Amino acid sequence: MIPVTKSFLPPIAEYTAQVQRAYNNGWLTNRGALVLELEDKLAAYLNLDQSRILLMNNGTIPLQIALKCLAKGGEVITTPFSYVATTSTIVWEGCTPVFVDIHPEYLTIDETKIEAAITDKTTCILATHVFGNPCNVEEIERIAKKHNLKVIYDGAHAFGVSHKGKSIFEYGDVTTCSFHATKLFHTGEGGAIFCKDSDLFHQLYYSHNFGHDGPLAFHGLGINGKMSELQAAMGLAVLPHMSEILGDRSSVVSWYHDCLKLDSLEVLEIRNETNWNTAYYPVLFESESLLIEVQNSLQAAGVFPRRYFYPSLTQLPYVPQSTCEIASDISSRILCLPLFYGLSEKDVKGIASIINSF
């Protein structure tokens, strides 16, 4: 069986050596030595200039905390083409999602349609760097400043991406990331939030730790978003292998490019001046019916791609009715092919051969 993705597992001895450190310290949570070390090493690896990093226990909690701090229960302009967590967190935090359609090539929110969606209730823009492809961050920043809005980026797919020479996590008021087991870099389960403003970072920090100001006092409202030492141990074991992981995945992407009949398929258009991270390999078919035929044929051969992201989030039962024609069309025709460390050239050729036969 060839799944759409597979977790990278560092050598078990490297992971257990990190776990042993936590045992030796007798400290398993509440921002121990491993969490602090991982934050420092990630900041160095990502070449963060201004943004500070705060590790959390999954990739959704950072979105919830950011919305709690910035959206203030208002309308949040967002994309209908993302994982469900992008929208569900908006609703969960008592805000109203307002969908704006996507760019047909980059698949990110169409920045030219944002201003038309702004009302006197709009407080925030929440946009996703889809498949690691950056949004038009400069134009979104211009719009946000003009209308006094906050900007949150869902960077779940964007680990290691740089745009115009700096980390994609440097953009926006806040950027979040997922370190789920299937991501490029992972901590088994986990995530992070990135923020440049020191006052806002302080609010995010205490919000992820029950609102604590020391053991007995409280700054304000908070929840439990802390990463454990055992999660950090996995991250510390994975991080030294990032060059190896990215090199391997780049080879897989090159094999797909070489083997697929791309005159009959559309592939992701990466935004200019972007150092992409090979997070996913999506292909667009001419029709949904053709996609289903191909998917069935692949599954019969033991290959299991996935329809990221289907259906359009406008179809969720708990959001206001709206229509985003491009997102609905794209979501019906897009299929992410297997892409993970260790996928062989032979397997890629076999997958491509099945697709090409259609």
N, C-alpha and C positions, 0 to 999 in steps of 0.2 A: 504494500500500500504506500502511495505517495500522498501525504497530506498537503494542504495549502501552505502550512508553515510547521516548523518544528523548533522546540526550544534548544538553544545552545547550552550544552552542559560542559562546564570546565572540568578538568581532571578532578576526580573525587578527592584526591589527597590535598589539592589546593583549596577546595571548599572546606574540608574538615579542619584544615590548619587554621582557617579563619574562625570557624565555629569554636575550635579549641581556645582561641583567644577570648571569646565571650565567656566560655566556661571558666577560664582562669580568672577573669575579672569578676565573675559572679554577677554579671550585669547583662540583662537580656532585653531591656527596653528603656524608655525615658532618656533617649539621646545619649547613648553610651559612646565609648571610644570608637567603635567601628562605624557608627553613623556619622560621627564628626569627621573621621578620616575619609569616608566615602564622599562627603560633601566637598571636602578640600580637593580630593583627587578629581572629582568630576568637574569642578570649577576650572582646574588647570587643564584637563583634557579638552573641555569645550571652549577654552580661550575666552572665558567670560571677562569682559572688561569692566562693566558697571553693575550688571545684575548679580544679585546674591541668590543662592540656591537653598531651598528648604526641602529636605526629603520627607516623604509621607508614605502612608501604608498602602495606598493604591493610587490609581490614576484619576479616579473620579472625585475623591475627597478634595483635591486641590481646586477643581472646578467649582465644587459646592462652596468652598470657603471664599474663593475669589468673587463669586456671584453674591454671596452674603455681604461681603465688604464693599463691593462696587456697584452692584445693580440696584440695590435698595428697593426691591419689589416692583421695579418698573418694567417697561417693555425692553426686550433685548433683541436687537437685530442679529440674525444668525443664518446659518446655512442649512438647507434641507438635505445636503449630501455629506454625511458624516456618520460616525457610529452613534447609536441611540443615546449614549451618555451625554453627548453634547446638548441635546434637547431636553432629555429627562431631568438633568440637573437644573435647567432654567425653571422648569415647572416645579420641581421639588423645592426650590428656594422661594416659591411664591411669586415668581416673575412670569411675564407673558412672552413667549417666543414669537417673533415677527420674522417670517422667512423671506429671504431675498434669493433670487435664482443664482445659478452658478455660471462661470465662464465655460463654454463648451470644450475648450482645449485644456486649460489648466485645471479645471474641475473645482477650483476654489470659489469662494463667494465673489459674485460679480460686483466689483467696487463701484461701477457706474450706476448701479441700481440702488445703492444704499441710501442716498439722500432722499429719494422719493418715499422711502419707508419711515423716515424720521417723523415723530410727532412730539407733542409737548410732554408725553409720558415716557419717551425713550431715555434710557439712562446709560446704555452700554451696547457695545458691539462685541459679539462673541463669534469669532471666525476660526475655521480649521485649516491648518496647513495639510491639505489632503494628500495622502500617500507620500508625505515628506516634501510636497511641492509648496513653496511659500505662497501666501496671499500677496496681493499688491500692497505691501506694508506701508509704503510711502503715501499712497493715495488714501488709504484707510486712516493713517495718522492725520493727514490734512483735514479730512472730513470730521474726524473726532474733535480736533482742536477748534474747528469752525463752529461746531454745535455743542461744545463743552460736554463731550461724551467720554466715557472710559472704554478702553479696549482690552479685551481678554483674548488671547490666542490659545486654542486647543492645539498643542503641539505633540499630541500623543504619538504621531508618526514621525516626528521631526528630529529625533536625537541625532546630533552630529551634523545637521544641515547648517550651512552658512550661506548668507546672502549679502552680496556686495562687500565681501571681506570680513563680515562679523557674524557671530552666532545668531541663528534665527531666534534664540531665546532672549536676545537683547531688545527685541521689538515689543511694542505694546506696553500697557501699564503692568500687565501680568501675563506670563506664558506658563502653561502647565505641560507636563509630559507624563506619559505612562511608562512604567518599567515592568509591565506584565510579562509573564514568562515567554510569550510569543514575540516580543519586541526585539529589535536589534541589540540593545543593551537591556538587561533585565536584572531584577532582584527577586525573581520568583513571582512575587506580587509586590507592587509598589509604584511610586510615582514621585513627582517633584513639582515645586512651584518656583518660578524665577521672577524677580522683581528688582527694579533699579532704585525706586524711591524708598529711603530709609524709614520714613514714618509709616508708609503702607506696609513695608516688610515687617515692621514691628507688630502691626495689627494682624497680619497673616500669621506671624509666629505664635502669638498668644492664642489666636483663634484655633490653631491646630493642637493646642495643649490645654483644653478646657477653660481657656481664658486666664490661666494662672499668672500671678505676679508674685513669684516666690511660693512657698508651701502653704501659706495661710490667706493671702490676699489675691484679688482678681482684678485684672485690667478691664475685663468685660466678658461678653458671651463667647463661648468656645465649645468645640467638640474634640474628640480624640482622633487625630490624624497622624500620630507619631509612627515612624518606621521602627521596626524592631532590629535588634542586633543580628538576628538570624537572617533577616532579609538583607541587611547591609553586608553580611558575610558572603552571600551569593554575589552581590554587586562587586565586592572587592576581588572575588575570584574570577568574575567575567571580564572586568575592565581591562586587565593586561592583554586580553586576547582580541581587542577590538580591531586592530590592524588586520589580523588573520581573518576575522569574521567578515569585515568589509571587503577585503580582497577576494575572498571566496564568493561572496554575493555578487560582486562586480563581474566575476567570470560568468556566473549564471545568467545575469542580465545580458552580457555580450553574446552568450550562446543563443538565447532567445532571439535577440536581434538578428543574428546570422541565420537562424533556422526557420523562423516563421516567415510566411508570405505576407509581408507587411503592406503590400499594395492592396490586400483584401481586408486588412484590419487597421484600426486606429490604436495608437499607443499614447501614453501620457506625454504631453508636451511640458517639459521642464522650463520654468520661468528663467529668463536671462540672468546671468551673473549669479547663478546658484550652484553651489557644490552639493549635489544631491546625495542621499544616503542609501539608495537602492532598497528602500523600505518595502516596496511592493512592486509586482509586475502586473498591472491591469491591462486588459485588451478590450476593445470595443467592437462588437459585431454589428452587422448591418441591421439585424432585427432581433427581437427577443426570442422568436421561434428558432432562429438559427443558433442562438446562444444555448437554448435548452437542448437542442439536438447534439451540439458539441459537448455540453456538460454530461449528458447521458452516456455518450460514447466514451468519454474520458473515465467516468465512474465505472463503466463496464470493464475498463482496462486497469482498474485499481488506482486511478488518479482522481484526487478529490480537490478541485479548485473551489473557490467560494465567491458568491455574489456580493462582494463589498461594493457599494452599500445599497442593499435592496430590502424593502421598497424605500422610496423617498420618505424622509421624515415627516413630510406634510401628511402622510397617511396614518400617523399615530393617532390612537383614539382619544388622547387627552390633550390635543393641541387645537387651536382655532383652525377652522377650515380655510385653506388657501391653495393657490395653484402656482406651481413653479414648473413650467413646461419643460425647460431644458433639463433640470434635475430629474424629473420623472422619466424623461426619455433616456438619459444617460444611465440612470439606476436600473432600467429594464434591460439594458444591452451590455453592461460591463461585467467582466469576469476576471478575478485575480487568479493568476496561475501560480503553481507551487514555486516558492522562493525561500530557501533557507540554507544555512551552512551545511555543506556535505551533499547537497543535491548534485548528482553526477551529470557530466555532459551527455552520457548515453541516455539517461532519463529525460533530459531536456529534449534531445533529438526525438525520442519516442513520443513525448507530449506534443511537440511541434508537428510531427508527422500526422498524428490523429487530427489536429486542428487544420492542417493544410489540406487534408483529404476532403474537407467541406468547402 
